[in-house]
Every structure is written in C-alpha cells, then in structure tokens.
Amino acid sequence: MAHSYLVFDFGNDEETAQQARHKIEAWKQGFRLGNKILLKFERAESDEKDGAAKPASAKKKSSAKDDKADSAANVRVLVRLDFSDHEKLSQQRWLDRIPAEDPFKSVECEIIRQPDAAFEKTAELFESLD
C-alpha cells in the first residue's frame, strides 16, 4: 500500500488543531474511511531553561500550571493516508482536499510520499506517537 503523510504545523494554536481533528473524524465517519485516514498529534513543549523544544511524552493533568504549559506547546498534526494501490485517484483527491479545507488552509502543509527522503523518518515518528 502507498502511504502518504500530511504534516501540519499549528504552532501554539491548540484550538485550531482540535478543529482539524474533528474535521478528520467527521470525514472518516461520513465517508466510511475506517483506517484509511489516521491522525496523530505531536506536541513539543518549549523548555524555559534552554529554549529547546522537547516532545511531550505523558498526558498532563488539568491544572492552572498545565494550562500555561499547554499554551507554550508546539502542536503538529500528522495525517496518514493509507489507500491501496487501486485507490490512487481517491488518495490524490484527499491529498488535494485536506490542505484546502478550513482548519488546515491557515497553516503550512508538508506532503511526504513514499519516494521522498523524509518518508522513513516521518513513518517512524508517526508510529511512535500515541
């Protein structure tokens, strides 16, 4: 199967990233896509001491301190399209449609396909995310 990845960098805008998640979930249900479209979040917290970003590994409890940390988190949304070889037209239509829709068109999109150099790294990152 030919996987393709769409990587959207929402920066600190968690609300828009959640809107994007809701949009993808509605498409999955409405078009009966099942696991052909999968979405995962990558959150990186900015470290106040040295200014470097590190991935957030554990879920946080809701408190005032954590809300401040969430606002400083950099959110990237990774979308994997997993269509079979005979569904190339459907895959291309989704590659064209998703970046053009409302919550996604306001952010930068990177499309990574199988022959691209960054494909292996992106596939490993996607599999490592919860």
C-alpha positions as CSV (number, residue, x, y, z in Angstrom):
1,M,0.0,0.0,0.0
2,A,1.1,3.5,-0.8
3,H,1.2,5.6,2.4
4,S,1.3,9.4,2.2
5,Y,1.8,11.8,5.1
6,L,0.5,15.3,5.5
7,V,2.2,17.3,8.2
8,F,0.6,20.5,9.5
9,D,2.3,22.8,12.0
10,F,-0.3,24.6,14.1
11,G,2.3,26.3,16.3
12,N,0.7,27.2,19.7
13,D,-2.9,27.1,18.3
14,E,-4.3,24.0,20.1
15,E,-7.9,25.1,19.4
16,T,-7.4,25.1,15.6
17,A,-5.6,21.7,15.8
18,Q,-8.6,20.2,17.7
19,Q,-10.9,21.6,15.0
20,A,-8.8,19.9,12.4
21,R,-9.1,16.6,14.4
22,H,-12.9,17.0,14.5
23,K,-13.0,17.6,10.7
24,I,-10.9,14.4,10.0
25,E,-13.1,12.3,12.3
26,A,-16.2,13.6,10.6
27,W,-14.8,12.7,7.2
28,K,-13.8,9.2,8.5
29,Q,-17.3,8.6,9.7
30,G,-19.2,10.3,6.9
31,F,-17.3,8.7,4.0
32,R,-16.7,5.4,5.8
33,L,-13.0,5.6,5.5
34,G,-12.1,3.5,8.5
35,N,-8.3,3.4,8.9
36,K,-7.6,4.9,5.5
37,I,-7.1,8.2,7.2
38,L,-5.3,8.3,10.6
39,L,-4.4,11.4,12.6
40,K,-1.9,11.8,15.4
41,F,-0.7,14.8,17.3
42,E,3.0,15.7,18.1
43,R,3.3,18.1,20.9
44,A,6.6,19.7,21.8
45,E,7.0,21.8,24.9
46,S,9.4,24.7,25.0
47,D,11.9,24.3,27.8
48,E,12.2,27.6,29.7
49,K,15.8,26.9,30.8
50,D,17.5,26.4,27.5
51,G,14.7,27.3,25.0
52,A,14.9,24.0,23.2
53,A,11.8,22.0,22.3
54,K,11.2,18.5,23.6
55,P,8.4,16.1,22.8
56,A,5.7,15.7,25.4
57,S,5.6,12.1,26.3
58,A,2.9,11.9,29.0
59,K,-0.6,13.3,29.2
60,K,-1.0,16.1,31.6
61,K,-3.5,16.6,34.4
62,S,-5.7,19.7,34.2
63,S,-4.5,22.5,36.4
64,A,-3.6,26.1,36.1
65,K,0.1,25.3,35.7
66,D,-0.5,22.7,33.0
67,D,-2.8,25.2,31.1
68,K,0.1,27.6,30.9
69,A,2.4,24.8,29.6
70,D,-0.2,23.8,27.0
71,S,-0.3,27.3,25.6
72,A,3.5,27.1,25.1
73,A,3.4,23.7,23.4
74,N,4.1,23.5,19.7
75,V,1.4,21.3,18.0
76,R,2.0,19.4,14.8
77,V,-0.7,17.2,13.3
78,L,0.4,14.2,11.2
79,V,-2.2,12.7,8.9
80,R,-1.5,9.3,7.2
81,L,-3.4,8.4,4.1
82,D,-3.4,4.6,3.6
83,F,-5.2,3.8,0.4
84,S,-4.5,0.6,-1.6
85,D,-2.8,0.7,-5.0
86,H,-6.1,0.6,-6.9
87,E,-7.4,3.6,-5.0
88,K,-4.8,6.1,-6.3
89,L,-7.4,8.5,-7.5
90,S,-9.1,8.6,-4.1
91,Q,-5.8,9.2,-2.4
92,Q,-4.9,12.0,-4.7
93,R,-8.3,13.6,-4.2
94,W,-7.8,13.5,-0.4
95,L,-4.2,14.9,-0.8
96,D,-5.7,17.8,-2.7
97,R,-8.8,18.3,-0.4
98,I,-7.4,18.2,3.1
99,P,-4.9,21.2,2.8
100,A,-7.6,23.2,1.1
101,E,-10.2,22.8,3.9
102,D,-10.9,25.5,6.5
103,P,-8.9,24.5,9.6
104,F,-5.9,23.3,7.5
105,K,-5.6,26.1,5.0
106,S,-4.4,28.6,7.6
107,V,-1.3,26.6,8.4
108,E,1.7,25.3,6.4
109,C,1.3,21.8,4.9
110,E,4.1,19.4,4.0
111,I,3.2,16.4,1.9
112,I,5.5,13.4,2.2
113,R,5.2,10.5,-0.2
114,Q,6.9,7.1,-0.4
115,P,9.9,8.1,-2.6
116,D,10.7,11.2,-0.6
117,A,13.9,11.3,1.6
118,A,12.0,12.2,4.7
119,F,9.5,9.4,4.4
120,E,11.3,6.9,6.6
121,K,11.8,9.4,9.4
122,T,8.1,10.6,9.2
123,A,6.8,7.0,9.2
124,E,8.9,6.2,12.3
125,L,7.7,9.4,14.0
126,F,4.0,8.6,13.2
127,E,4.3,5.0,14.6
128,S,6.0,6.3,17.8
129,L,3.2,8.7,18.6
130,D,0.2,7.7,20.7
